[in-house]
Amino acid sequence: MKVTGIKTYICHAYRTNWVFIKVMTDAGITGVGEATLEMRELTVEQAIKELERYLLGRDPHDIEAFVHDTYRDAYWRGGPVLMSALAGVEMALWDIKGKDLCVPVYQLLGGRVRESVPCYANGWFAGAKTPEEFAAKAKIAVEAGFSGLKWDPFGREYMNISPAKLNEALECIRAVKDAVGNQVHLIIEGHGRFNVPTAIRIGHALKEYSILWFEEPIPPDDKAGLAWVRKKIDIPVSGGERLYSRYEYAEYLRLECADYWQPDVSHAGGIMELRKIAALAESHYIPVCPHNPSGPVANAATLQLAACTPNFYLLETMSNDIPYRGEISNEKVIFKNGEMFIPNTPGLGIEINEDAIAKYPYECRNLRHYEGNLTDIRPQGQKKYFV
């Protein structure tokens, strides 16, 4: 079997655009991947096209060789563009291998340790502006069965936060806590927005709410700074969605940066790279909770990792999505009793619909975090995509 080509597809998804990949072979078997890179979708699409010459005519089963060669030959190593492009193609190769051997990808990585994985919700707060609105939406998410709720209550603040704005954020957290009690974990997202003293100040203020973790309290550029924050506060810290390889995670480990690691299968080089990162974490009893806010193919790939990774703890799950998510693939997500079930179909267990994707072409989107509309994460007509 030989690779004959790579196609890319960009699908507008309201807050971002999903980037899908299809790898073709002369045996008629195709594989799909996802390399969604928010606000840099056209750039990563071009990077994918530049990887095609490394694959044409090669056996798609030789995944490790392809990853090694392309990473080796990238003189400007690492970073989000290269590693996201590589991730999407690598995913598609695992999909081909699983289909050719008639097994799910997780069987190729040692077999499963679980049939389903507990999920926490992101996006549940869409449109909320006041503490009361957050509380009402939190109740709905808990009734839907999620085991945790994550959100960023800090508005448009950056680096510093005033006493008034910090109090507003704490009022929002308090309202959600009062609404749902101890039924679920509360997770506070920082989006890497604060400086060290502000992150420490916020961390101290969050202690009374027994949150599961404070995510990305400072920008990802300074790992030592994150470790400093972690050592000075009494709540767990998470991070890693903006780390792009096991080499970066090795430094994360040496510096003792985070209690929970959050690599993203679409950004950190793909399925095997995440498996290696998780193994590094497992050797030090650190749970992994992958970053997973993207499209259906990335979710399918992350589920395969959940199946075979012993220290996989919680799956980030979007509680709802664009109304046409069900059109663009044959995704069948089963969610019951707070857990998402892992499919047993060959490969990644998902196919994309090229004609449907073409109906929703690329639209430029900028980061909304500092524009005062952080909760505008979903359009009118949003709906759940699981059963």
HUWOVEN-V855922 format. One record per run of one state. SS is the DSSP state (a for helix, b for strand, c for the rest). FROM is the first residue (numbers start at 1). TO is the last residue. If there is no record, write none. Layout:
ss = (SS,SS)
from = (FROM,FROM)
to = (TO,TO)
//
This chain:
ss = (c,b,c,b,c,b,c,a,c,a,c,a,c,b,a,c,b,c,a,c,b,c,b,c,a,c,b,c,b,c,a,c,b,c,b,c,a,c,b,c,a,c,b,c,a,c,b,c,a,c,b,c,b,c,b,c,b,c,b,c,b,c,b,c,b,c,b,c,a,c,b,c,b,c)
from = (1,3,13,17,26,31,35,41,56,63,74,80,102,104,105,109,116,123,131,144,148,152,159,160,163,181,185,190,194,195,196,210,213,216,218,219,223,233,237,240,246,256,260,262,271,283,287,289,296,309,312,313,315,319,321,322,329,330,333,334,335,337,339,342,347,348,352,353,354,359,383,384,386,387)
to = (2,12,16,25,30,34,40,55,62,73,79,101,103,104,108,115,122,130,143,147,151,158,159,162,180,184,189,193,194,195,209,212,215,217,218,222,232,236,239,245,255,259,261,270,282,286,288,295,308,311,312,314,318,320,321,328,329,332,333,334,336,338,341,346,347,351,352,353,358,382,383,385,386,387)
//
